[in-house]
Amino acid sequence: MTKQSKKPDLQEDYYASGKSIKGFVRSLVIANGRSTKGKVHVRDAIDVKRTMTLVGLCLLPTILFGLYNLGLQAQIALASGLGTPETWKLFLFNTVTGGLSADTGGVGRFFYGLSFFLPIYLTALLTSLFWEVVFAKVRRQELHEGFFVTALLFTLILPVSTPLWIVVIGISFGVVVAKELFGGMGYNFLNPAMAGLAFIYFAYPTEVQALKQLVAVDGFSGATALTQAAAGKLQFADYSWYSAFSDPNWWNNFFGFTVGAIGETSTLAILIGGLMLLVTRLADWRIVAGVMVGMIATATLFNVIGSSTNQMMSMPWTWHLVTGGFAIAMMFMATDPVTTAYTRQGKIAYGILIGFMTVLIRVANPKMPEGVMLAILFANLWAPLLDYMVARANIKRRVKRHGL
């Protein structure tokens, strides 16, 4: 009579391995609850927690400047005689500083922007955390720290006037439908932040079209440079790409002293954070280079063709770079290691496709000047096919080389 082996207790193994919520919270501060065992394994200092922490640090310049600029633009709008909005978001700010005025300094501007951004981010963060916990419990898997960055990226590209209920719906769609239903982190083929933004844009067109208030002041709706260009208010006739460097308006958009979503205004801050991503190799330079090449080539082609009715065809690539969400999408959305192509040639083609589609949508559809959102989602769908085409080309080349 053989001794029957004891059946392992899966529930006990689950909590003992550090995958519980308690173990997850502890790992945020102390260390991972598990350790690698066995004779054959790969030792690496980078894990999901450290990766997401580095991405958050790379976004820090963009966040800090965006919060300051939100207060600055509100202060400029107050000069026209408008008043600050009557909202609960300003309760703490008004209590501490006494309200925004013409002589409010940089610290006051920063906290003014923070008072509007923080409720949106906390709403997105808690909503995404809720869904992560639900699916982790159902699948008996560990919680991953990716929801921190997903919620952060999603809120950075939203207007400051976005209602919290739209934030909940948008981030829920991005996390649940675009990520968790396909297996969770590492299995999703769409960027969750972009998918959530696209969902609220098409599912609630009336509400989203009303979200034009990018300045936190009642009755003031400042238009971004991209919106002005789409409406024909910015003239680019006989405007070469290098003329931007002598245009003060272009420099305002490059540094970020303009109207826009918190994470989209300062191209300089985004490029600084993006350079940190490239240096740490969390982002692949091939994707960034591909996006730039695709954008420059397509914009230049439309400049050569020209049009007397569509001013966007005359918009040089230097303006495409500093307007809308192109910069943050190029550095932080397109370089998502899960939804991008994996082969080297595939990454270059993937980036070129994003740059091409961004300019094409901006030019061909003036009612939707921000084309980078759909461009990235479209490229996400093509990424597996691009890798497949690269693999097939390599197989054919090796077969021909060896005469098989």
QUIDAWO-V276553 format. One line per field, one symbol per residue. psi: psi as a letter, one per 20 degrees, with the letter a starting at -180 (. if undefined). burial: 1 if it has 9 or more other ideal C-beta (glycine too) atoms within 8 Angstrom, else 0. A space follows every 50 residues. Layout:
psi=???
burial=???
//
This chain:
psi=oqppqppqohgghghhijjrhghgghhhgfrqiqqpqrhorpppipaggh ghghghhhiggggghhgghghghhhhhhijjrrqqnqihjggghhgijrp rhjpahghgghghhhhhghgghghghghgghggghhggilrqpqjhhghg hghghhjqqijpqhhhgggghggggggifhijiapiiqiqohghggghgh hhhmhghhhilioipmppjpnpprhghhghijippjpkorhiihijohhg hghghjmrqrqgjigohghghghhhhghgikhqphhgghggggggggggh ghhggrqihohhhiorhhhhhjqbkgghhghhghjoigirrhqghhhghg ghgggghghgghghnhimhnihghgghghhhighhghghgghhhghhhgh hjk.
burial=00000000000011101110001101100000100000000000000111 11111101111111111111111110110001010000010011001001 00010001111111111011101110111011101100000111111111 11111111111101011111111111111101011011111111111111 10010011001111111001011111111100010100001011000001 01111101111111111111111101110001110111111111111111 01100000001111111111111111111111111100111010011111 11111111111110100011111111111101100110111010000000 0000
//
